[in-house]
Amino acid sequence: VIEFAPAEMRRFRQACAQFATGVTAVTARAGDGELAALTANSFTSVSLDPPLVLVCVGVGMSAFEPLSRADRMAIHVLTAGQEEVARRLATSGLDGAGRLHGLDWEPDAAGTPVIADSAARIAGPIVERVAAGDHEIFLVGAETIEIAEGFPRVLVFHRTDFATTQAMAA
Ligand SMILES: Cc1cc2nc3c(=O)[nH]c(=O)nc-3n(C[C@H](O)[C@H](O)[C@H](O)COP(=O)(O)O)c2cc1C
């Protein structure tokens, strides 16, 4: 096991932060009805057949506990216009319901919160969870897929800032 001093940990974070990503909003509803919501840039498509995606969630994150009690998850790819959603779902001191309060969302047929107007949404069962250091990898089956019309520009995260893509044609 590699153990970094704080300075090396900072360099590791900076190295990883050079990798530009999209930004997703992850939502779920635990069995008792508690909502979970967080911003995540650790989204990755994993497998085409069967269709699987993953997201990594820190075990110390407030959203981790309700997420770990849910059996389904929705992952929304955020548009350039949804920076406010990204900031709200990353706000410490708010639970899932508090983060979602005032946003345009509704529960889907399974009760999972669905946020309106994302660039794409993938929802389905949490098929596996893999412990990985201070995070857990949630593997999600892509049961439901929604894609926005008109190829909206999407939100980008690079180093410590939000950015957006230029308009791209199909
Ligand atoms: C752009 C961005 C990407 C993030 N990606 C992740 C991620 O992939 N996994 C994760 O566990 N937290 C991620 N976070 C942090 C959570 O969204 C949230 O801010 C964090 O859990 C702090 O909330 P808490 O104090 O209630 O735990 C990200 C935050 C931002 C702003």
The ligand as an ORCA input file, in Angstrom:
! r2SCAN-3c Opt
* xyz 0 1
  C     -17.328     18.599    -10.229
  C     -17.459     17.716     -9.021
  C     -17.262     16.356     -9.155
  C     -17.401     15.498     -8.052
  N     -17.241     14.157     -8.230
  C     -17.398     13.309     -7.183
  C     -17.296     11.902     -7.386
  O     -17.083     11.416     -8.486
  N     -17.479     11.109     -6.299
  C     -17.724     11.614     -5.053
  O     -17.865     10.832     -4.113
  N     -17.864     12.947     -4.840
  C     -17.700     13.798     -5.889
  N     -17.836     15.147     -5.697
  C     -18.157     15.653     -4.345
  C     -19.650     15.567     -4.003
  O     -20.449     16.056     -5.056
  C     -19.973     16.440     -2.766
  O     -19.500     17.735     -2.982
  C     -19.286     15.901     -1.546
  O     -19.865     14.656     -1.253
  C     -19.409     16.864     -0.369
  O     -20.641     16.725      0.237
  P     -20.725     16.201      1.760
  O     -19.855     17.110      2.573
  O     -22.180     16.308      2.094
  O     -20.224     14.791      1.749
  C     -17.705     16.024     -6.780
  C     -17.905     17.409     -6.648
  C     -17.788     18.251     -7.741
  C     -18.029     19.724     -7.576
*
